[in-house]
């Protein structure tokens, strides 16, 4: 199931789990306010741009 354009990080989520869930391998590139994966915390809002398969 695709994610909305803006995604709120939940408890226990990581950038990798969000990338897998939302199908967006470029979350860091699309969110200049995230400088490394340790900066992800519950309540953080990130932009998600899922890849389209067709």
C-alpha positions as CSV (number, residue, x, y, z in Angstrom):
1,X,0.0,0.0,0.0
2,X,1.5,3.4,-1.0
3,X,2.1,6.0,1.6
4,X,0.8,9.6,1.5
5,X,3.2,12.3,0.2
6,X,3.9,13.3,3.8
7,X,4.6,10.5,6.3
8,X,4.8,10.8,10.1
9,X,7.4,8.6,11.6
10,X,6.0,6.2,14.2
11,X,7.6,4.6,17.3
12,X,10.3,2.1,16.4
13,X,10.4,3.0,12.7
14,X,13.7,3.5,10.8
15,X,14.5,5.1,7.5
16,X,15.0,1.6,6.1
17,X,11.6,0.3,7.3
18,X,9.9,3.4,5.9
19,X,11.7,3.0,2.6
20,X,10.6,-0.6,2.4
21,X,7.0,0.2,3.5
22,X,6.5,3.2,1.1
23,X,8.7,2.1,-1.8
24,X,10.9,5.2,-1.7
25,X,14.6,4.5,-1.8
26,X,15.4,8.2,-2.0
27,X,14.0,9.4,1.3
28,X,17.3,11.0,2.5
29,X,17.7,12.8,-0.8
30,X,14.2,14.1,-0.8
31,X,14.4,15.4,2.8
32,X,17.4,17.7,3.2
33,X,16.6,18.2,6.9
34,X,17.6,14.5,7.5
35,X,21.4,14.3,7.6
36,X,21.7,10.7,8.8
37,X,19.5,7.9,9.9
38,X,20.1,8.7,13.6
39,X,18.0,11.9,13.2
40,X,14.8,9.9,12.7
41,X,12.3,10.0,15.6
42,X,8.6,9.5,16.2
43,X,6.6,12.5,15.0
44,X,9.1,13.5,12.4
45,X,7.4,14.4,9.1
46,X,9.1,13.3,5.9
47,X,8.3,13.6,2.3
48,X,7.8,10.3,0.5
49,X,7.9,9.9,-3.3
50,X,7.2,6.3,-4.1
51,X,8.6,4.8,-7.3
52,X,6.0,3.9,-9.9
53,X,6.3,0.5,-11.6
54,X,4.3,1.5,-14.6
